[in-house]
Amino acid sequence: MKQPSAILLCVLAFWAATAMIVVVFMLGDDTPDCTPAGSTAPTSTTPATNTDTVLVGDAKPAPAPGPVASMGSRVWPVAPGSYEISDVFGSRGGSHKGVDLAAPAGTPIYAAMDGVVAESGPASGFGEWIVLDHNDNGAQVGTVYGHMYAQDLLVHAGDQVKAGQQISRVGSNGESTGAHLHFEVYLDGGRLTGGHAVDPVPWLDGASAPSGQGEAAKPVAPPCPTTPGGGVDNLQPGKVPPDFEPWYRKAGALCPQISSSLLAAQGRQEGGWSPDGGAKVTALSETGAQGPAQFMPGTWQSWGTPVDEQGNPTGPPGTGDVHKPSDAIMAQGRFMCHIAEAIDGWIASGQVTWSGDRRVLYLAGYNAGEGAVLASGGFPSGHSDYEVQTRPYADNILAMEPEYRALV
């Protein structure tokens, strides 16, 4: 066989190289061109300084950093534009160890850095909290997120989380007068391991906006924009009689512990509606409870008022019409908010112990009286009525509530 010339070999080599480049380019075209969430976060890891740093508890030597990767990237715990600062670090005579970020109930809360969940659950004064431990390029850092509700905790102790991963939703649990996130930062140790609190705002200087797409420690369903128990108008259109619907919507937004869908399910359990869609506004129970919200006469004297078109009371208690949807439903909402606030306070003080869905206790208080919840230190007990009436009452309403909740 005749040996190929040097020129021919060069030509063949050129075309082979060109073909390889084309193949690589074509294969690369099928690969998504994307940047992992959080990768654009600032990489500066110089700890923020604060002359008002306050020591918390008995200072202890910081333990060796945990196994979490030293990423250093920081993310705001709530999205910019979704909150207002309602209280600053060091207020209340120096006892306020964090910053309060007021935001609508249900607003997503995100992990501020890669880390490990140290605590997730009830805590005195916080309602429910999440405590994260972080390794910031060898330095141990802790972050705290407070005032959430139990049903909104999306991570558990021991879970690893990524910066920008959603871990909960804003609530108004524990010692709280309105929906907000209480956020704390600890340096030279964690919240539970001898760290010292610093002002979170300068610590977050230059932090990224959360994407909500951090790598999850476990599958987490995206939150419904109108979550149950969030104090929002989340009623599904056409699910209640037309003359009731606007009032459930207004009453559901009165406080963060309740929702329109919860009040609608409660209304169905209490007064019900006739098959043709009309309301049984003259409903009268064998115990003497009246109207669509089934108020006892004595209770109505305390909560029943006439209301204007916006649902605001326009007269003294006891002067409203117990059979009128507007008056009855707005009174139902105000009474439920009163019960919820009382029960939340008792849980914060330790007089009532409850780790489940607090709406169970709110409904029990409506049916049996909030005093029965306090006297029992939890769900009412010690009387047969609580087992045969109050328990099914609360269970039925919570089972029906999703039927009235707006679909995503």
N, C-alpha and C positions, 0 to 999 in steps of 0.2 A: 504494500500500500504506500502511496506517495505521502510524505510528511507534509502537513499544512504549513504554509508560509507564516512568517512572523506577523505580517499584516493581517492575514485571515484570523490568526489567533487573537489579535488585539480587537478586531471587529466583533468576534464572538464573545469575548470577555465583556466588551462594552454593552452589547445587547443583553447578556445574562444579568449584568448589574442593574440595567434599566428595568428589566422585567421584575427583579426582586423588589426594587423600590416601589414599583406600581402595585405589586401584591401587598406589600406592607401597608401602603397608603390605603388600599381598598379595604383591608382588614380593619385598619384603624377607623375608617368611616363608620363601622358598625358599633363602635364603642362610644357610649354617651360621654359627651364632653361636659363634665360637671365638677364642681368644687364641693368637697364634703362640708356639711353644715358646720358653721363655727370656725372654719379655717381662715376666714378673713378677720377674725378677732385680733386685737392688738396682742403682741407677744411680750410686752414689757411686764416684768414680774417684780419691779421694785415696790415693796409694800408701802401703802399710803401711810403717812404719819399723822398723828392727831394729838395735840397737846392736852386734850381733855380725856385721854384714855382712862378708863375706869377698870380697876381690878374686880373680877367677879369671883366670889367664893374663895376658897383656899387655893392659892396658886400652887401648882404642882409642876414638876419637870415635864416638859412635853415628851410624849412617847415617840419612838421612832416612827417616821412616816409610814403609812400603810402601803399596800400594793398598787394604789392608783397611779396611773401614769402622770408624770410631771408635765402637764400641758401649759399651765399658766394663763390660758385664755379665760376672760371673764365675760359674763353675759348679764344684762339687766334681768332681775327676777320677774318683772312685768314689762310688757311692751311699752316703749316710749309713746306718749300721747294717750295712754289708757288710764293714767293715774294723776293724782295731785298729792304733794307732800302735805300731810295733815298734822304731823308732829315730828319734831327733829330729835336727833341724838343728843342726850344729856339734859333734856327737859325734865320737869317735875323734880327739881332739886338734884339732878344728876342720876335719878333712878331709872330714867328711860334709856335702855341700853341699845336701842336700835332706831330705825326711822320708820314712820308709818306712811304707807303708800295707799291713799284712798282710791278705790276703784270699784266699779259696779260688781255686785255679787256674781260669782261665776267666772270672773276674768281669769284666764290661765296664769298660773305661777310656774316659773321655770327655774331649774338648777342654775346657780350663778357660775359654777365651775364643774369640771369633772370631779367626781367624788364617790364616797360610799355613804349610804344611809346609816347613821348612828342610832337615830330614834325616829319613829313615826307612830303617833298615837296621842292619847290624852295627856295634857300637862296642865298643872295648876295655873290659872290665869290666862293661858293661851287657848283654851278650848282644846283643839287638836293642833299639834305642831309637827314639823319635820326638822331634824337636825342632820346636817351633812358635814362630813370630814373630808378635807381636800389636802392634796400634796402639791404645793405651789413651788415647783423646782427645789424640793428638799425641805421647804418650810411648811409646817402644819398650819392650816387655816380651817376655821369652822364657820358655817353659815346656818342661820336659824330662820324658819318661816312659820308664822303663827296666826291663829284665829280662824283656821279652816274647820270644815265640818268633816266628820268621820267618813261619810260616803264619798268625799272628794279627795281622799288620800290615794294617790296612784302608785306610790312606792312603799316598800316595807324595809324594816331594819335588815341590813346585810346586802341590799340591792346596790349594784354599781350604777351610777347615772352619768350622763354626759352633759357638758355645758349646753344649755339651751333646750334640754329635754323637759317637757312638761311633767311636773310632779304633783300638782294639786290645782285648786281653784280658790279664788278669794272668797272669804266668808266673813261672818261677824260673830264668831263663837267665843265663849269665855268672857273675860273682862273687856268688852268691846261695846262701843256705842254706835257703830256704823261699819259697813263693809270696808275692810282695808286689809292689806298685808303688813304685818309687823316683821321687819327684816333686820337681822343682826349679823355682824361680822366679828369674828374673833381671830386674833393673831397669836403666834407663838403657842399654839395649842388649840383644841376645839372647845366648843361650848361646854362639854362635859369633862374636859381633860385639862383644866387649868389655864385656858387661854384668856386673853384680856380683850374686852370689847373696844372697838374703834368705830368712828363715824363711818357708816357704809357709803355715804355719798362720795367723798373723795376717793375711797377705795374702788368705787365703780367708775371713776373718771376714765373715759376712753373705752369703756366696755361696749360690746356689740349689742345690737338689738336682737332679741331671741327669735329664732326661726321656728322653734317648736319641732324641729326635726332631728334632735339629738338621738344618738343610738339608744334605744330603750332597753332597760334591764329585763323587761318582760313586755309582751304585747299590750298596748294601751289603746283602747278605743278612743277616737277623737271626741272631745266633749260636744254635747249638743249645745248650740248657742243659747238655748233657753233651758237651763237645767232645773229639775224638780227641786223644790225647797230653796230656790235662789231668790225669792222675793221679786219675781218678774212676771210680766204678762206673757205666759207661755200657753195660753188656752188655744186649742185647736178650733178653728172656725166651724160653726154649725153644730157643735156637740151639745149645746145646751139651748133651752128656749131663747128666742131672740130678745125678749125683754129682760132676760137674766144676763146675757153675755157681756154687755158693757160693764156691768157692775162687778162681775167676777174678775174682769181684766183690771179694773181700778183697784179693787180690794187686794188682789194678788201682789201688787207692787208696794203695799204699805210698809213692809219690813222684810229683811233678807231671809228670815226663817221660813216664810211661806211662799206659795205661788198660786197663780190663777187656777192651774190644773188641780192642785190639792184642794182648794176651796170648792171647785166644781164637783169633785168626787165626794167631798163632804156634804155638799148640798144634795146630791143624789141620795146619799145614805140617810140624810136627815128628813127632807121633805119629799123628794122624788118629783117626777114630772109625769103628766098624763100621757097616754099613748099617742095622742095627736100633737104632742109637742108643747101643749099649754102647761103652765106651771100650776101646781096645786098650792096656790098661795094661801088657802084657808086651812092648810093641814093642821090638825090638832091631835096630839098624841094622848094616850090614856093617862099620862102623867101630868098633862096640862101644858106641855110645851107647844108653842104656836109658831105658825108661819114657815116659810121655806128654810129658815136656819134653825128652827125648833128651839126658840128661846123660852125658858121658863119666865113667868111674869116678874119674879124678883130680879133675875139677871137682866131682863130687858130694861128695868128701871135704872140700871147702872150703865148700860151700853147703848140702848136704843135711842137714836136721834134722827130727826129729818136731815136730809142731805141735799146739797145743790147738784148741779149737773156734773161737777168735777168730783163729787163724792165727799165734799167737806161738810162736816156737821154745821147745821144752821139753827139749832135749838138745843135746849138743855136735855140731858139724859131722861129717857122715859116718855118723851113727847113724840117720838117717831111712830110710824105705823109698822107693827111687827109683821104684817102680811104683805107689805110693799117690797118688791125685790130690791129697790135701791136702798131703802133704809135697812132692811134685814141683812143684806149681803155685806154692806159696808160695816155694819155693827159686828157681823161675823168675823170680818177681817181684823177689825180693831181688837176684838176680844181674843182672837187667836194670837195676835202679836203680843198682847199683854201676857198671855199664858206662856208664850215662848220665851219672852224676856225674863219672866220670873223663874222658869225652869232652868234656863241657861245660867242664871245667877246662882241657883242652888247647886247646880253641878260644879260651877267654878269654886264655890265655897266648901264643897264636899258634903253638903247636906243631902244631895241626891247623887247616886252612883249610876252611870249609864254609859255604855261604850258603843251602843248601836245607833240606829237612825233615830234622832231626837224627835222626829215628827210623830213617832209612836207615842211619846210622852205628851206632846202638845195636844194630840187628839184625845188622849186619855183625860187630860185636864179639861178639855171642852166637855167631854161626856160625864165625867165623874167629879169635876172640880179640881182646880190645880192644888188645892189643899190636900186632896187624897194622894197626889203624887209626892208632895213633901212629907206627909205623914208616913208613907210607906218607904220613903227613901229611894223611889224608883217607880216602876209600874204599880198602880194601886193593887193592894192585896188585903186579905183579911175579911172580905165580904163576898158572898156568892154573886152579887150583881156584877162585881168586877170581872169575874170569870165568864159569866153567861151573857153579859151585855157589853161591858167596856172593851174587853179583849177582842171580841168579834167586830165591834164597831171600828176600832183602830185598824185591825187587819183588813177588813173589807175595803175601807177607804184607800189604804195604800195599795191594795191589789187593783182597784179601779182607776187610780190616779193616772197610770200611763195611757188609758183610753182617751183622756182629755188633754194630754200633753201634745203640744204642736210637734209635728213630724219634722225631722231635719230635711 
